[in-house]
């Protein structure tokens, strides 16, 4: 029998005692690492499940939007047809209406036609702009407006060349020659809503009314001329607001 000295037995027990905590610690670390990995796997699975659910919802939404788009396409085509018709009707209305502010009104319609032809502009924006053109035309029927312009002429008439007046009503002289400046007769157009359109010359001595049925300008005199003078002063704020009588045909 081999006997191990007592000191060696004590040392061996001590070494075993010292090694056990290290083994236990290593096992604990391994378990914690394993638990961490398991938790990460569980988290990944949850994330994947959530993403799959989100993707499923998105696919359903895409399918719904596609079905809506298929329904909107025929509607868009019908709305486009309506807008085209609105633009054409607005242009026809201007051609058959009183000839006031024609450049401004036709420019508005031409702008609408350009917007309609723009493939990048949404159909809703096109429809909204068409409504704005209609609204502008409708609004003309609710106010009285005067604006300066050259005397209107009927077919075959020549411009009436007269001396130019300044803001004080005095004849305007050329700065270089000192001579009176001559130009086609100027004056003020006055629009009574969409009811009547008249012209009063700058000296307030003559007035004309546009006759829709004949498409010509008719000279006014007497009480009609006096009423136009008063109406122009009211429109410019030179006289107090009052009830105005618009010169029209009996048929109108």
Secondary structure, DSSP 8 states (H G I E B T S, - for coil): -----HHHHHHHHHHHHHHHHHHHHHHHHHHHHHHHHHHHHHHHHHHHHHHHHHHHHHHHHHHHHHHHHHHHHHHHHHHHHHHHHHHHHHHHHHHHS--SSHHHHHHHHHHHHHHHH-TTS-HHHHHHHHHHHHHHHHHGGG-EEEEEEE----TT----EEE-B-TTS-B-B-TTT--B-EEE-EEEEEEETTTEEEEEETTSS-EEEEETTTTEEEEE-HHHHHHHHHHHHHHTTSS----------S--
